[in-house]
Amino acid sequence: MFKKYYDRMDTAFENDHAIYWSHLSRLNTLLVVVNISMFFLTGLVAKGYYYTFFSLICLGIVGVGILVPTTLIRRLWYYWIFFLVEMVSLYYLVNSIVYWIRNGAQ
């Protein structure tokens, strides 16, 4: 049952893979700009907070995965790996924003 659905998703992804990768690239660029502008320019990273670095490392991994052309770029599982790493980066970014709101005024 699940194999049939996965095969359908795999075929649909293979047909439109360029759209999915371009959207992931745009999201990655946006998150890098937000991360740098919110935490490096305000100086909160100098206080010993490391989730921003973890977020940027995850974003760098996704950036390398997007830029390096391989034959795997049309595979759905390859996209899901980088999409999940992007979500981990988003998790660290949201935690950084919560930390910034709670401790930014101190």
C-alpha positions as CSV (number, residue, x, y, z in Angstrom):
1,M,0.0,0.0,0.0
2,F,2.7,2.5,1.0
3,K,4.9,1.4,-1.9
4,K,2.3,2.5,-4.4
5,Y,2.0,5.9,-2.8
6,Y,5.8,6.3,-2.6
7,D,6.2,5.4,-6.2
8,R,3.6,8.0,-7.2
9,M,5.4,10.6,-5.1
10,D,8.7,9.6,-6.5
11,T,7.4,10.0,-10.1
12,A,5.9,13.3,-9.3
13,F,9.1,14.5,-7.7
14,E,11.2,13.4,-10.6
15,N,9.0,15.4,-13.0
16,D,9.2,18.6,-10.9
17,H,12.4,18.3,-9.0
18,A,13.8,21.6,-10.2
19,I,10.9,23.5,-8.6
20,Y,11.4,21.7,-5.2
21,W,15.2,22.3,-5.2
22,S,14.8,26.0,-6.2
23,H,12.3,26.5,-3.3
24,L,14.7,24.8,-0.9
25,S,17.5,27.0,-2.1
26,R,15.5,30.2,-1.6
27,L,14.4,29.1,1.9
28,N,18.1,28.3,2.7
29,T,19.2,31.8,1.6
30,L,16.5,33.5,3.5
31,L,17.3,31.6,6.7
32,V,21.0,32.4,6.4
33,V,20.3,36.1,6.0
34,V,17.9,36.1,9.0
35,N,20.3,34.2,11.1
36,I,23.2,36.5,10.4
37,S,21.3,39.7,10.7
38,M,19.5,38.8,13.9
39,F,22.3,37.3,15.9
40,F,25.7,38.3,14.6
41,L,24.9,41.9,14.0
42,T,23.2,42.3,17.4
43,G,26.1,40.7,19.2
44,L,24.2,38.0,21.0
45,V,26.5,35.3,19.7
46,A,29.4,36.9,21.6
47,K,27.7,36.0,24.8
48,G,28.3,32.3,24.3
49,Y,25.1,31.2,22.6
50,Y,25.8,28.4,20.2
51,Y,22.5,27.4,18.6
52,T,23.1,30.1,16.0
53,F,26.2,28.3,14.9
54,F,24.4,25.0,14.8
55,S,21.8,26.5,12.6
56,L,24.4,28.0,10.3
57,I,26.2,24.7,10.1
58,C,23.0,22.9,9.1
59,L,22.3,25.6,6.5
60,G,25.8,25.2,5.1
61,I,25.2,21.5,4.7
62,V,22.0,22.1,2.8
63,G,23.8,24.8,0.7
64,V,26.5,22.3,-0.3
65,G,23.9,19.7,-1.1
66,I,22.1,22.1,-3.3
67,L,25.2,23.4,-5.1
68,V,27.0,20.1,-5.8
69,P,25.4,18.6,-8.8
70,T,25.0,14.8,-8.5
71,T,22.9,12.2,-10.3
72,L,21.0,11.8,-7.0
73,I,19.3,15.2,-7.4
74,R,16.3,13.6,-9.0
75,R,15.8,11.1,-6.1
76,L,13.1,11.9,-3.5
77,W,15.0,10.4,-0.6
78,Y,18.0,12.6,-1.4
79,Y,15.8,15.7,-1.3
80,W,14.2,14.5,2.0
81,I,17.6,14.3,3.7
82,F,18.4,17.9,2.9
83,F,14.8,19.0,3.7
84,L,15.1,17.4,7.2
85,V,18.5,19.1,7.8
86,E,16.8,22.4,6.8
87,M,14.1,21.7,9.3
88,V,16.7,21.0,12.0
89,S,18.2,24.4,11.2
90,L,14.8,26.0,11.4
91,Y,14.4,24.4,14.9
92,Y,17.7,26.0,16.0
93,L,16.7,29.3,14.6
94,V,13.3,29.3,16.4
95,N,15.1,28.4,19.6
96,S,17.5,31.2,19.0
97,I,14.6,33.7,18.5
98,V,13.0,32.5,21.8
99,Y,16.3,32.9,23.6
100,W,16.7,36.4,22.0
101,I,13.3,37.4,23.2
102,R,13.8,36.1,26.7
103,N,17.4,37.3,27.3
104,G,18.0,40.0,24.6
105,A,17.2,42.9,26.9
106,Q,19.7,41.9,29.5
